[in-house]
Structure formats: structure tokens, C-alpha cells
Amino acid sequence: MSYNKEETMCPAEHESERLAILQRMGSLTRMRRGTVNVQSFTKQRKDGSVVTQGPYYLYSRTEKGSSYSQRLPAEAVAQYRQETENCRRFKELAQQYILLCERLTAQGGEGKKNSRRRSLRRSSRRSRRS
């Protein structure tokens, strides 16, 4: 029998975890979608020797179904890598947040078919006037 910590957590623990995830998401302010890749090319000279050109750093992303790439200067690579890692981490935290909220929703709704209160209906009888 496996033990799942999340199944035994009380709603207050789930709520504190939810807030902690939101706080971590909020701390990620600089981000970029995409990846940073390294390119290098080999070229054969007329004399038969092989020369490697590069490395060249390439930032690539997809927007609205189209791919975009741009070369990066070496001094910008660390910043772009950090920003793309921040975006990846943000997406990971968002997925955790969704799963946690689904568990909270399932716990809050167990055993209930309809959690809305029913309003009292007014009588359709005519009011008596004397």
C-alpha cells in the first residue's frame, strides 16, 4: 500500500501550500519563453582541412505557430538562459497550482451533489386582500 502525503493533508495545509506556490510564482518576474541553443558549423577548406566555426548562441521560441530565432552575443547568454529557466519553472508551478486546486475542489465537494442553497419560492397563490 502506497502512502500519499497529499491525500492526508488537511484543507489548511493545502491552503498554505497553495499560497506558497503563488508566492514562488510571484517571485519570478523576468522570463522568456523558448530555449537557448548552441550552434557550431564545420567547414572543409580547399586544402582539405576542417575548420569549426562557432559556437554561436541561438535563442528560439514559437509564437502563434511560427518559430522565431535570433543569435545572441556571448555576454547575453547567461541572462537568456536564466529567463528561459524562470519561464519553465513558472509553468511547472502553474501545473502544481492547478493540481492542488483540483484536489481542494474535490475535497470540498465530496458527498455533495449541489452545494448551492435553494432559494425560497414565493407562493403562487394570490395574496388575500380584505
N, CA, C and O atoms as a printed pandas DataFrame, in Angstrom:
     atom_number atom_name residue_name chain_id  residue_number  x_coord  y_coord  z_coord
0              1         N          MET        A               1    0.854   -1.182    0.000
1              2        CA          MET        A               1    0.000    0.000    0.000
2              3         C          MET        A               1    0.892    1.235    0.000
3              4         O          MET        A               1    1.779    1.359    0.845
4              5         N          SER        A               2    0.667    2.138   -0.930
5              6        CA          SER        A               2    1.484    3.342   -1.012
6              7         C          SER        A               2    0.877    4.450   -0.156
7              8         O          SER        A               2   -0.332    4.507    0.067
8              9         N          TYR        A               3    1.750    5.313    0.306
9             10        CA          TYR        A               3    1.340    6.412    1.173
10            11         C          TYR        A               3    1.476    7.700    0.386
11            12         O          TYR        A               3    2.562    8.013   -0.103
12            13         N          ASN        A               4    0.409    8.442    0.256
13            14        CA          ASN        A               4    0.425    9.708   -0.465
14            15         C          ASN        A               4    0.213   10.829    0.536
15            16         O          ASN        A               4   -0.865   10.955    1.117
16            17         N          LYS        A               5    1.241   11.643    0.737
17            18        CA          LYS        A               5    1.190   12.745    1.702
18            19         C          LYS        A               5    0.049   13.710    1.396
19            20         O          LYS        A               5   -0.609   14.203    2.312
20            21         N          GLU        A               6   -0.188   13.983    0.103
21            22        CA          GLU        A               6   -1.183   14.978   -0.275
22            23         C          GLU        A               6   -2.597   14.533    0.080
23            24         O          GLU        A               6   -3.453   15.370    0.366
24            25         N          GLU        A               7   -2.857   13.203    0.064
25            26        CA          GLU        A               7   -4.188   12.721    0.401
26            27         C          GLU        A               7   -4.491   12.891    1.883
27            28         O          GLU        A               7   -5.654   13.003    2.268
28            29         N          THR        A               8   -3.437   12.910    2.733
29            30        CA          THR        A               8   -3.651   13.015    4.167
30            31         C          THR        A               8   -3.551   14.445    4.678
31            32         O          THR        A               8   -3.727   14.684    5.873
32            33         N          MET        A               9   -3.271   15.401    3.791
33            34        CA          MET        A               9   -3.156   16.796    4.212
34            35         C          MET        A               9   -4.539   17.360    4.506
35            36         O          MET        A               9   -5.504   17.072    3.799
36            37         N          CYS        A              10   -4.620   18.170    5.561
37            38        CA          CYS        A              10   -5.888   18.818    5.885
38            39         C          CYS        A              10   -6.056   20.041    4.975
39            40         O          CYS        A              10   -5.083   20.500    4.378
40            41         N          PRO        A              11   -7.269   20.566    4.866
41            42        CA          PRO        A              11   -7.509   21.717    3.989
42            43         C          PRO        A              11   -6.627   22.924    4.315
43            44         O          PRO        A              11   -6.234   23.655    3.406
44            45         N          ALA        A              12   -6.309   23.146    5.583
45            46        CA          ALA        A              12   -5.451   24.284    5.938
46            47         C          ALA        A              12   -4.047   24.099    5.378
47            48         O          ALA        A              12   -3.418   25.068    4.953
48            49         N          GLU        A              13   -3.547   22.864    5.372
49            50        CA          GLU        A              13   -2.226   22.587    4.792
50            51         C          GLU        A              13   -2.241   22.785    3.287
51            52         O          GLU        A              13   -1.289   23.313    2.712
52            53         N          HIS        A              14   -3.335   22.354    2.646
53            54        CA          HIS        A              14   -3.475   22.575    1.209
54            55         C          HIS        A              14   -3.503   24.071    0.906
55            56         O          HIS        A              14   -2.894   24.523   -0.064
56            57         N          GLU        A              15   -4.201   24.829    1.727
57            58        CA          GLU        A              15   -4.305   26.270    1.513
58            59         C          GLU        A              15   -2.950   26.941    1.679
59            60         O          GLU        A              15   -2.600   27.823    0.895
60            61         N          SER        A              16   -2.178   26.539    2.690
61            62        CA          SER        A              16   -0.859   27.140    2.869
62            63         C          SER        A              16    0.065   26.755    1.716
63            64         O          SER        A              16    0.892   27.565    1.297
64            65         N          GLU        A              17   -0.060   25.544    1.203
65            66        CA          GLU        A              17    0.740   25.125    0.043
66            67         C          GLU        A              17    0.334   25.936   -1.192
67            68         O          GLU        A              17    1.187   26.337   -1.983
68            69         N          ARG        A              18   -0.957   26.172   -1.350
69            70        CA          ARG        A              18   -1.454   26.970   -2.478
70            71         C          ARG        A              18   -0.858   28.377   -2.428
71            72         O          ARG        A              18   -0.405   28.900   -3.446
72            73         N          LEU        A              19   -0.859   28.978   -1.256
73            74        CA          LEU        A              19   -0.297   30.326   -1.110
74            75         C          LEU        A              19    1.216   30.334   -1.339
75            76         O          LEU        A              19    1.752   31.289   -1.903
76            77         N          ALA        A              20    1.902   29.280   -0.907
77            78        CA          ALA        A              20    3.352   29.190   -1.114
78            79         C          ALA        A              20    3.670   29.095   -2.611
79            80         O          ALA        A              20    4.629   29.706   -3.084
80            81         N          ILE        A              21    2.876   28.338   -3.341
81            82        CA          ILE        A              21    3.085   28.232   -4.798
82            83         C          ILE        A              21    2.877   29.591   -5.452
83            84         O          ILE        A              21    3.663   29.998   -6.306
84            85         N          LEU        A              22    1.822   30.293   -5.053
85            86        CA          LEU        A              22    1.569   31.626   -5.615
86            87         C          LEU        A              22    2.712   32.589   -5.306
87            88         O          LEU        A              22    3.082   33.411   -6.144
88            89         N          GLN        A              23    3.261   32.486   -4.115
89            90        CA          GLN        A              23    4.373   33.358   -3.744
90            91         C          GLN        A              23    5.599   33.055   -4.605
91            92         O          GLN        A              23    6.277   33.971   -5.071
92            93         N          ARG        A              24    5.882   31.761   -4.816
93            94        CA          ARG        A              24    7.033   31.401   -5.666
94            95         C          ARG        A              24    6.802   31.865   -7.100
95            96         O          ARG        A              24    7.733   32.330   -7.757
96            97         N          MET        A              25    5.571   31.743   -7.590
97            98        CA          MET        A              25    5.267   32.213   -8.940
98            99         C          MET        A              25    5.472   33.723   -9.040
99           100         O          MET        A              25    6.001   34.217  -10.036
100          101         N          GLY        A              26    5.054   34.451   -8.010
101          102        CA          GLY        A              26    5.186   35.900   -7.997
102          103         C          GLY        A              26    6.622   36.383   -7.930
103          104         O          GLY        A              26    6.929   37.501   -8.344
104          105         N          SER        A              27    7.501   35.541   -7.407
105          106        CA          SER        A              27    8.906   35.938   -7.310
106          107         C          SER        A              27    9.630   35.830   -8.653
107          108         O          SER        A              27   10.728   36.365   -8.802
108          109         N          LEU        A              28    9.039   35.155   -9.618
109          110        CA          LEU        A              28    9.651   35.013  -10.943
110          111         C          LEU        A              28    9.163   36.160  -11.828
111          112         O          LEU        A              28    8.092   36.078  -12.429
112          113         N          THR        A              29    9.951   37.217  -11.903
113          114        CA          THR        A              29    9.493   38.403  -12.627
114          115         C          THR        A              29   10.067   38.507  -14.030
115          116         O          THR        A              29    9.400   39.030  -14.923
116          117         N          ARG        A              30   11.278   38.027  -14.250
117          118        CA          ARG        A              30   11.893   38.123  -15.573
118          119         C          ARG        A              30   11.866   36.746  -16.217
119          120         O          ARG        A              30   12.486   35.810  -15.711
120          121         N          MET        A              31   11.150   36.618  -17.332
121          122        CA          MET        A              31   11.101   35.328  -18.005
122          123         C          MET        A              31   10.893   35.498  -19.502
123          124         O          MET        A              31   10.352   36.498  -19.976
124          125         N          ARG        A              32   11.342   34.489  -20.221
125          126        CA          ARG        A              32   11.169   34.415  -21.669
126          127         C          ARG        A              32   10.755   33.004  -22.014
127          128         O          ARG        A              32   11.260   32.040  -21.439
128          129         N          ARG        A              33    9.823   32.880  -22.963
129          130        CA          ARG        A              33    9.500   31.562  -23.492
130          131         C          ARG        A              33   10.600   31.166  -24.457
131          132         O          ARG        A              33   11.224   32.035  -25.066
132          133         N          GLY        A              34   10.848   29.897  -24.609
133          134        CA          GLY        A              34   11.803   29.435  -25.597
134          135         C          GLY        A              34   13.009   28.757  -24.988
135          136         O          GLY        A              34   13.010   28.374  -23.818
136          137         N          THR        A              35   14.056   28.613  -25.823
137          138        CA          THR        A              35   15.274   27.925  -25.409
138          139         C          THR        A              35   16.496   28.661  -25.938
139          140         O          THR        A              35   16.415   29.436  -26.892
140          141         N          VAL        A              36   17.622   28.402  -25.299
141          142        CA          VAL        A              36   18.909   28.906  -25.782
142          143         C          VAL        A              36   19.704   27.680  -26.221
143          144         O          VAL        A              36   19.924   26.757  -25.437
144          145         N          ASN        A              37   20.129   27.682  -27.475
145          146        CA          ASN        A              37   20.879   26.566  -28.036
146          147         C          ASN        A              37   22.236   27.049  -28.521
147          148         O          ASN        A              37   22.447   28.233  -28.785
148          149         N          VAL        A              38   23.142   26.096  -28.629
149          150        CA          VAL        A              38   24.484   26.390  -29.119
150          151         C          VAL        A              38   24.619   25.761  -30.505
151          152         O          VAL        A              38   24.283   24.595  -30.708
152          153         N          GLN        A              39   25.117   26.555  -31.451
153          154        CA          GLN        A              39   25.358   26.070  -32.805
154          155         C          GLN        A              39   26.836   26.183  -33.115
155          156         O          GLN        A              39   27.510   27.107  -32.659
156          157         N          SER        A              40   27.327   25.249  -33.884
157          158        CA          SER        A              40   28.669   25.373  -34.451
158          159         C          SER        A              40   28.632   24.672  -35.804
159          160         O          SER        A              40   27.864   23.733  -36.013
160          161         N          PHE        A              41   29.458   25.136  -36.700
161          162        CA          PHE        A              41   29.477   24.605  -38.058
162          163         C          PHE        A              41   30.882   24.120  -38.385
163          164         O          PHE        A              41   31.876   24.730  -37.991
164          165         N          THR        A              42   30.942   23.035  -39.099
165          166        CA          THR        A              42   32.241   22.574  -39.591
166          167         C          THR        A              42   32.297   22.846  -41.087
167          168         O          THR        A              42   31.323   22.659  -41.816
168          169         N          LYS        A              43   33.445   23.285  -41.506
169          170        CA          LYS        A              43   33.616   23.660  -42.908
170          171         C          LYS        A              43   34.935   23.064  -43.400
171          172         O          LYS        A              43   35.968   23.151  -42.736
172          173         N          GLN        A              44   34.868   22.474  -44.553
173          174        CA          GLN        A              44   36.085   21.904  -45.132
174          175         C          GLN        A              44   36.688   22.902  -46.109
175          176         O          GLN        A              44   36.029   23.376  -47.035
176          177         N          ARG        A              45   37.944   23.201  -45.878
177          178        CA          ARG        A              45   38.654   24.142  -46.759
178          179         C          ARG        A              45   39.113   23.432  -48.029
179          180         O          ARG        A              45   39.077   22.206  -48.141
180          181         N          LYS        A              46   39.545   24.257  -48.976
181          182        CA          LYS        A              46   40.020   23.707  -50.251
182          183         C          LYS        A              46   41.231   22.806  -50.071
183          184         O          LYS        A              46   41.434   21.873  -50.848
184          185         N          ASP        A              47   42.041   23.080  -49.045
185          186        CA          ASP        A              47   43.227   22.257  -48.806
186          187         C          ASP        A              47   42.910   20.961  -48.065
187          188         O          ASP        A              47   43.811   20.166  -47.798
188          189         N          GLY        A              48   41.614   20.737  -47.723
189          190        CA          GLY        A              48   41.194   19.501  -47.071
190          191         C          GLY        A              48   41.083   19.594  -45.569
191          192         O          GLY        A              48   40.531   18.690  -44.942
192          193         N          SER        A              49   41.585   20.652  -44.972
193          194        CA          SER        A              49   41.488   20.790  -43.525
194          195         C          SER        A              49   40.059   21.173  -43.121
195          196         O          SER        A              49   39.331   21.811  -43.881
196          197         N          VAL        A              50   39.686   20.774  -41.929
197          198        CA          VAL        A              50   38.344   21.038  -41.415
198          199         C          VAL        A              50   38.437   22.109  -40.331
199          200         O          VAL        A              50   39.250   22.018  -39.411
200          201         N          VAL        A              51   37.593   23.116  -40.460
201          202        CA          VAL        A              51   37.560   24.222  -39.505
202          203         C          VAL        A              51   36.179   24.255  -38.854
203          204         O          VAL        A              51   35.155   24.148  -39.529
204          205         N          THR        A              52   36.172   24.404  -37.531
205          206        CA          THR        A              52   34.902   24.547  -36.807
206          207         C          THR        A              52   34.659   26.028  -36.577
207          208         O          THR        A              52   35.523   26.746  -36.074
208          209         N          GLN        A              53   33.467   26.473  -36.955
209          210        CA          GLN        A              53   33.076   27.867  -36.742
210          211         C          GLN        A              53   32.048   27.911  -35.611
211          212         O          GLN        A              53   31.109   27.115  -35.592
212          213         N          GLY        A              54   32.217   28.808  -34.703
213          214        CA          GLY        A              54   31.298   28.930  -33.578
214          215         C          GLY        A              54   32.064   28.801  -32.287
215          216         O          GLY        A              54   33.294   28.819  -32.320
216          217         N          PRO        A              55   31.430   28.674  -31.186
217          218        CA          PRO        A              55   29.998   28.465  -31.050
218          219         C          PRO        A              55   29.187   29.748  -31.240
219          220         O          PRO        A              55   29.637   30.849  -30.921
220          221         N          TYR        A              56   27.977   29.566  -31.770
221          222        CA          TYR        A              56   27.008   30.649  -31.898
222          223         C          TYR        A              56   25.844   30.301  -30.984
223          224         O          TYR        A              56   25.423   29.147  -30.919
224          225         N          TYR        A              57   25.336   31.279  -30.294
225          226        CA          TYR        A              57   24.224   31.063  -29.370
226          227         C          TYR        A              57   22.944   31.535  -30.033
227          228         O          TYR        A              57   22.880   32.630  -30.592
228          229         N          LEU        A              58   21.926   30.690  -29.961
229          230        CA          LEU        A              58   20.671   30.951  -30.654
230          231         C          LEU        A              58   19.517   30.882  -29.661
231          232         O          LEU        A              58   19.341   29.880  -28.968
232          233         N          TYR        A              59   18.741   31.945  -29.599
233          234        CA          TYR        A              59   17.517   31.970  -28.786
234          235         C          TYR        A              59   16.360   31.673  -29.725
235          236         O          TYR        A              59   16.172   32.375  -30.718
236          237         N          SER        A              60   15.574   30.629  -29.419
237          238        CA          SER        A              60   14.457   30.211  -30.271
238          239         C          SER        A              60   13.176   30.157  -29.461
239          240         O          SER        A              60   13.186   29.778  -28.290
240          241         N          ARG        A              61   12.085   30.533  -30.082
241          242        CA          ARG        A              61   10.770   30.465  -29.445
242          243         C          ARG        A              61    9.709   30.282  -30.520
243          244         O          ARG        A              61    9.963   30.508  -31.704
244          245         N          THR        A              62    8.530   29.876  -30.102
245          246        CA          THR        A              62    7.402   29.713  -31.014
246          247         C          THR        A              62    6.289   30.637  -30.553
247          248         O          THR        A              62    5.910   30.635  -29.382
248          249         N          GLU        A              63    5.775   31.421  -31.477
249          250        CA          GLU        A              63    4.650   32.317  -31.196
250          251         C          GLU        A              63    3.607   32.136  -32.271
251          252         O          GLU        A              63    3.904   32.232  -33.461
252          253         N          LYS        A              64    2.373   31.871  -31.847
253          254        CA          LYS        A              64    1.242   31.727  -32.768
254          255         C          LYS        A              64    1.563   30.759  -33.902
255          256         O          LYS        A              64    1.217   31.005  -35.057
256          257         N          GLY        A              65    2.225   29.660  -33.562
257          258        CA          GLY        A              65    2.510   28.627  -34.542
258          259         C          GLY        A              65    3.727   28.869  -35.414
259          260         O          GLY        A              65    4.062   28.018  -36.238
260          261         N          SER        A              66    4.391   29.987  -35.265
261          262        CA          SER        A              66    5.585   30.286  -36.065
262          263         C          SER        A              66    6.822   30.282  -35.176
263          264         O          SER        A              66    6.777   30.718  -34.026
264          265         N          SER        A              67    7.921   29.786  -35.722
265          266        CA          SER        A              67    9.190   29.754  -34.988
266          267         C          SER        A              67    9.988   31.012  -35.273
267          268         O          SER        A              67   10.055   31.490  -36.405
268          269         N          TYR        A              68   10.586   31.531  -34.220
269          270        CA          TYR        A              68   11.450   32.701  -34.330
270          271         C          TYR        A              68   12.774   32.370  -33.659
271          272         O          TYR        A              68   12.803   31.754  -32.594
272          273         N          SER        A              69   13.864   32.782  -34.284
273          274        CA          SER        A              69   15.192   32.564  -33.712
274          275         C          SER        A              69   16.030   33.806  -33.911
275          276         O          SER        A              69   15.866   34.544  -34.883
276          277         N          GLN        A              70   16.933   34.022  -32.970
277          278        CA          GLN        A              70   17.863   35.128  -33.114
278          279         C          GLN        A              70   19.181   34.742  -32.460
279          280         O          GLN        A              70   19.201   34.065  -31.432
280          281         N          ARG        A              71   20.256   35.167  -33.053
281          282        CA          ARG        A              71   21.563   34.920  -32.464
282          283         C          ARG        A              71   21.766   35.859  -31.293
283          284         O          ARG        A              71   21.309   37.003  -31.291
284          285         N          LEU        A              72   22.468   35.336  -30.296
285          286        CA          LEU        A              72   22.743   36.117  -29.092
286          287         C          LEU        A              72   24.237   36.386  -28.977
287          288         O          LEU        A              72   25.055   35.532  -29.318
288          289         N          PRO        A              73   24.590   37.572  -28.495
289          290        CA          PRO        A              73   26.002   37.794  -28.168
290          291         C          PRO        A              73   26.348   36.951  -26.936
291          292         O          PRO        A              73   25.491   36.710  -26.086
292          293         N          ALA        A              74   27.577   36.515  -26.843
293          294        CA          ALA        A              74   28.009   35.635  -25.745
294          295         C          ALA        A              74   27.695   36.226  -24.374
295          296         O          ALA        A              74   27.373   35.491  -23.441
296          297         N          GLU        A              75   27.788   37.547  -24.249
297          298        CA          GLU        A              75   27.544   38.169  -22.932
298          299         C          GLU        A              75   26.065   38.152  -22.527
299          300         O          GLU        A              75   25.759   38.391  -21.359
300          301         N          ALA        A              76   25.149   37.881  -23.447
301          302        CA          ALA        A              76   23.722   37.845  -23.127
302          303         C          ALA        A              76   23.216   36.433  -22.837
303          304         O          ALA        A              76   22.080   36.262  -22.395
304          305         N          VAL        A              77   24.043   35.429  -23.078
305          306        CA          VAL        A              77   23.605   34.038  -22.965
306          307         C          VAL        A              77   23.159   33.687  -21.549
307          308         O          VAL        A              77   22.103   33.077  -21.377
308          309         N          ALA        A              78   23.925   34.052  -20.545
309          310        CA          ALA        A              78   23.575   33.718  -19.152
310          311         C          ALA        A              78   22.228   34.315  -18.770
311          312         O          ALA        A              78   21.423   33.650  -18.118
312          313         N          GLN        A              79   21.970   35.555  -19.162
313          314        CA          GLN        A              79   20.698   36.212  -18.849
314          315         C          GLN        A              79   19.536   35.489  -19.544
315          316         O          GLN        A              79   18.512   35.227  -18.914
316          317         N          TYR        A              80   19.683   35.169  -20.819
317          318        CA          TYR        A              80   18.631   34.489  -21.560
318          319         C          TYR        A              80   18.369   33.092  -20.993
319          320         O          TYR        A              80   17.219   32.660  -20.910
320          321         N          ARG        A              81   19.416   32.400  -20.610
321          322        CA          ARG        A              81   19.237   31.065  -20.017
322          323         C          ARG        A              81   18.474   31.163  -18.706
323          324         O          ARG        A              81   17.588   30.348  -18.448
324          325         N          GLN        A              82   18.800   32.148  -17.872
325          326        CA          GLN        A              82   18.098   32.327  -16.602
326          327         C          GLN        A              82   16.622   32.661  -16.849
327          328         O          GLN        A              82   15.741   32.138  -16.167
328          329         N          GLU        A              83   16.363   33.525  -17.813
329          330        CA          GLU        A              83   14.982   33.927  -18.103
330          331         C          GLU        A              83   14.158   32.781  -18.693
331          332         O          GLU        A              83   12.976   32.652  -18.375
332          333         N          THR        A              84   14.754   31.954  -19.539
333          334        CA          THR        A              84   14.019   30.804  -20.078
334          335         C          THR        A              84   13.800   29.753  -18.989
335          336         O          THR        A              84   12.767   29.083  -18.978
336          337         N          GLU        A              85   14.761   29.604  -18.075
337          338        CA          GLU        A              85   14.596   28.691  -16.941
338          339         C          GLU        A              85   13.490   29.199  -16.020
339          340         O          GLU        A              85   12.705   28.399  -15.511
340          341         N          ASN        A              86   13.412   30.500  -15.798
341          342        CA          ASN        A              86   12.333   31.083  -14.983
342          343         C          ASN        A              86   10.967   30.786  -15.598
343          344         O          ASN        A              86   10.016   30.485  -14.877
344          345         N          CYS        A              87   10.865   30.867  -16.907
345          346        CA          CYS        A              87    9.599   30.577  -17.582
346          347         C          CYS        A              87    9.222   29.102  -17.414
347          348         O          CYS        A              87    8.068   28.771  -17.143
348          349         N          ARG        A              88   10.216   28.226  -17.579
349          350        CA          ARG        A              88    9.965   26.796  -17.396
350          351         C          ARG        A              88    9.498   26.519  -15.969
351          352         O          ARG        A              88    8.566   25.743  -15.758
352          353         N          ARG        A              89   10.146   27.154  -14.990
353          354        CA          ARG        A              89    9.777   26.977  -13.586
354          355         C          ARG        A              89    8.376   27.525  -13.309
355          356         O          ARG        A              89    7.608   26.918  -12.562
356          357         N          PHE        A              90    8.043   28.665  -13.907
357          358        CA          PHE        A              90    6.713   29.255  -13.735
358          359         C          PHE        A              90    5.632   28.294  -14.246
359          360         O          PHE        A              90    4.608   28.100  -13.591
360          361         N          LYS        A              91    5.865   27.704  -15.404
361          362        CA          LYS        A              91    4.899   26.752  -15.968
362          363         C          LYS        A              91    4.753   25.519  -15.079
363          364         O          LYS        A              91    3.653   24.993  -14.909
364          365         N          GLU        A              92    5.864   25.067  -14.518
365          366        CA          GLU        A              92    5.839   23.924  -13.609
366          367         C          GLU        A              92    5.027   24.254  -12.360
367          368         O          GLU        A              92    4.207   23.448  -11.920
368          369         N          LEU        A              93    5.252   25.433  -11.790
369          370        CA          LEU        A              93    4.491   25.860  -10.613
370          371         C          LEU        A              93    3.013   26.032  -10.933
371          372         O          LEU        A              93    2.157   25.707  -10.110
372          373         N          ALA        A              94    2.709   26.539  -12.121
373          374        CA          ALA        A              94    1.309   26.703  -12.522
374          375         C          ALA        A              94    0.615   25.337  -12.590
375          376         O          ALA        A              94   -0.541   25.208  -12.187
376          377         N          GLN        A              95    1.311   24.333  -13.092
377          378        CA          GLN        A              95    0.741   22.986  -13.150
378          379         C          GLN        A              95    0.501   22.445  -11.738
379          380         O          GLN        A              95   -0.539   21.842  -11.474
380          381         N          GLN        A              96    1.451   22.657  -10.838
381          382        CA          GLN        A              96    1.269   22.236   -9.440
382          383         C          GLN        A              96    0.074   22.942   -8.819
383          384         O          GLN        A              96   -0.704   22.332   -8.086
384          385         N          TYR        A              97   -0.070   24.230   -9.115
385          386        CA          TYR        A              97   -1.175   25.031   -8.577
386          387         C          TYR        A              97   -2.518   24.484   -9.058
387          388         O          TYR        A              97   -3.463   24.360   -8.279
388          389         N          ILE        A              98   -2.592   24.162  -10.338
389          390        CA          ILE        A              98   -3.832   23.608  -10.898
390          391         C          ILE        A              98   -4.191   22.298  -10.207
391          392         O          ILE        A              98   -5.336   22.101   -9.801
392          393         N          LEU        A              99   -3.213   21.402  -10.073
393          394        CA          LEU        A              99   -3.476   20.109   -9.437
394          395         C          LEU        A              99   -3.912   20.273   -7.987
395          396         O          LEU        A              99   -4.825   19.586   -7.529
396          397         N          LEU        A             100   -3.265   21.176   -7.271
397          398        CA          LEU        A             100   -3.628   21.424   -5.876
398          399         C          LEU        A             100   -5.042   21.982   -5.769
399          400         O          LEU        A             100   -5.815   21.554   -4.911
400          401         N          CYS        A             101   -5.382   22.927   -6.627
401          402        CA          CYS        A             101   -6.738   23.499   -6.604
402          403         C          CYS        A             101   -7.786   22.447   -6.962
403          404         O          CYS        A             101   -8.892   22.461   -6.422
404          405         N          GLU        A             102   -7.442   21.541   -7.865
405          406        CA          GLU        A             102   -8.378   20.453   -8.187
406          407         C          GLU        A             102   -8.609   19.565   -6.966
407          408         O          GLU        A             102   -9.740   19.158   -6.699
408          409         N          ARG        A             103   -7.535   19.263   -6.222
409          410        CA          ARG        A             103   -7.684   18.452   -5.008
410          411         C          ARG        A             103   -8.526   19.187   -3.967
411          412         O          ARG        A             103   -9.373   18.581   -3.311
412          413         N          LEU        A             104   -8.292   20.495   -3.816
413          414        CA          LEU        A             104   -9.095   21.282   -2.876
414          415         C          LEU        A             104  -10.562   21.272   -3.279
415          416         O          LEU        A             104  -11.446   21.154   -2.430
416          417         N          THR        A             105  -10.813   21.395   -4.556
417          418        CA          THR        A             105  -12.182   21.379   -5.057
418          419         C          THR        A             105  -12.832   20.025   -4.803
419          420         O          THR        A             105  -13.989   19.957   -4.387
420          421         N          ALA        A             106  -12.090   18.950   -5.051
421          422        CA          ALA        A             106  -12.628   17.606   -4.837
422          423         C          ALA        A             106  -12.905   17.353   -3.356
423          424         O          ALA        A             106  -13.915   16.734   -3.020
424          425         N          GLN        A             107  -12.033   17.818   -2.470
425          426        CA          GLN        A             107  -12.242   17.632   -1.040
426          427         C          GLN        A             107  -13.443   18.424   -0.546
427          428         O          GLN        A             107  -14.214   17.951    0.288
428          429         N          GLY        A             108  -13.591   19.627   -1.066
429          430        CA          GLY        A             108  -14.699   20.483   -0.636
430          431         C          GLY        A             108  -16.038   20.008   -1.142
431          432         O          GLY        A             108  -17.067   20.321   -0.544
432          433         N          GLY        A             109  -16.053   19.260   -2.227
433          434        CA          GLY        A             109  -17.311   18.852   -2.831
434          435         C          GLY        A             109  -17.678   17.405   -2.607
435          436         O          GLY        A             109  -18.692   16.950   -3.136
436          437         N          GLU        A             110  -16.883   16.648   -1.833
437          438        CA          GLU        A             110  -17.184   15.239   -1.614
438          439         C          GLU        A             110  -18.506   15.080   -0.871
439          440         O          GLU        A             110  -18.753   15.738    0.140
440          441         N          GLY        A             111  -19.323   14.218   -1.379
441          442        CA          GLY        A             111  -20.590   13.918   -0.722
442          443         C          GLY        A             111  -21.678   14.931   -0.987
443          444         O          GLY        A             111  -22.794   14.781   -0.488
444          445         N          LYS        A             112  -21.387   15.940   -1.746
445          446        CA          LYS        A             112  -22.382   16.963   -2.036
446          447         C          LYS        A             112  -22.717   16.924   -3.515
447          448         O          LYS        A             112  -21.831   16.956   -4.369
448          449         N          LYS        A             113  -24.001   16.853   -3.807
449          450        CA          LYS        A             113  -24.397   16.887   -5.205
450          451         C          LYS        A             113  -24.586   18.313   -5.682
451          452         O          LYS        A             113  -24.248   18.650   -6.816
452          453         N          ASN        A             114  -25.129   19.148   -4.808
453          454        CA          ASN        A             114  -25.367   20.531   -5.173
454          455         C          ASN        A             114  -25.097   21.383   -3.947
455          456         O          ASN        A             114  -25.817   21.303   -2.952
456          457         N          SER        A             115  -24.064   22.192   -4.024
457          458        CA          SER        A             115  -23.695   22.972   -2.843
458          459         C          SER        A             115  -24.411   24.313   -2.771
459          460         O          SER        A             115  -24.283   25.033   -1.781
460          461         N          ARG        A             116  -25.172   24.653   -3.822
461          462        CA          ARG        A             116  -25.890   25.928   -3.782
462          463         C          ARG        A             116  -27.114   25.815   -2.889
463          464         O          ARG        A             116  -27.791   24.788   -2.847
464          465         N          ARG        A             117  -27.371   26.888   -2.186
465          466        CA          ARG        A             117  -28.584   26.911   -1.373
466          467         C          ARG        A             117  -29.767   27.202   -2.273
467          468         O          ARG        A             117  -29.691   27.989   -3.216
468          469         N          ARG        A             118  -30.827   26.559   -1.956
469          470        CA          ARG        A             118  -32.037   26.799   -2.744
470          471         C          ARG        A             118  -32.787   27.982   -2.157
471          472         O          ARG        A             118  -32.950   28.103   -0.943
472          473         N          SER        A             119  -33.231   28.839   -3.041
473          474        CA          SER        A             119  -33.978   29.996   -2.564
474          475         C          SER        A             119  -35.423   29.591   -2.298
475          476         O          SER        A             119  -35.974   28.695   -2.938
476          477         N          LEU        A             120  -35.999   30.268   -1.355
477          478        CA          LEU        A             120  -37.400   30.002   -1.054
478          479         C          LEU        A             120  -38.247   30.635   -2.144
479          480         O          LEU        A             120  -38.059   31.793   -2.516
480          481         N          ARG        A             121  -39.170   29.855   -2.637
481          482        CA          ARG        A             121  -40.047   30.375   -3.686
482          483         C          ARG        A             121  -41.268   31.015   -3.050
483          484         O          ARG        A             121  -41.811   30.561   -2.043
484          485         N          ARG        A             122  -41.652   32.071   -3.688
485          486        CA          ARG        A             122  -42.875   32.714   -3.209
486          487         C          ARG        A             122  -44.068   31.884   -3.646
487          488         O          ARG        A             122  -44.063   31.242   -4.697
488          489         N          SER        A             123  -45.048   31.919   -2.837
489          490        CA          SER        A             123  -46.260   31.174   -3.144
490          491         C          SER        A             123  -46.930   31.781   -4.385
491          492         O          SER        A             123  -46.968   32.999   -4.556
492          493         N          SER        A             124  -47.442   30.921   -5.221
493          494        CA          SER        A             124  -48.115   31.427   -6.421
494          495         C          SER        A             124  -49.573   31.806   -6.142
495          496         O          SER        A             124  -50.292   32.280   -7.022
496          497         N          ARG        A             125  -49.983   31.583   -4.895
497          498        CA          ARG        A             125  -51.356   31.958   -4.555
498          499         C          ARG        A             125  -51.499   33.465   -4.571
499          500         O          ARG        A             125  -50.552   34.210   -4.319
500          501         N          ARG        A             126  -52.705   33.884   -4.872
501          502        CA          ARG        A             126  -52.975   35.323   -4.831
502          503         C          ARG        A             126  -52.991   35.791   -3.392
503          504         O          ARG        A             126  -53.479   35.106   -2.493
504          505         N          SER        A             127  -52.453   36.951   -3.206
505          506        CA          SER        A             127  -52.456   37.480   -1.839
506          507         C          SER        A             127  -53.901   37.847   -1.464
507          508         O          SER        A             127  -54.694   38.292   -2.293
508          509         N          ARG        A             128  -54.198   37.641   -0.191
509          510        CA          ARG        A             128  -55.564   37.942    0.254
510          511         C          ARG        A             128  -55.682   39.406    0.581
511          512         O          ARG        A             128  -54.876   39.972    1.320
512          513         N          ARG        A             129  -56.663   39.978    0.038
513          514        CA          ARG        A             129  -56.938   41.387    0.338
514          515         C          ARG        A             129  -58.312   41.482    0.957
515          516         O          ARG        A             129  -59.270   40.895    0.454
516          517         N          SER        A             130  -58.407   42.187    1.999
517          518        CA          SER        A             130  -59.696   42.297    2.670
518          519         C          SER        A             130  -60.404   43.536    2.264
519          520         O          SER        A             130  -61.513   43.796    2.733
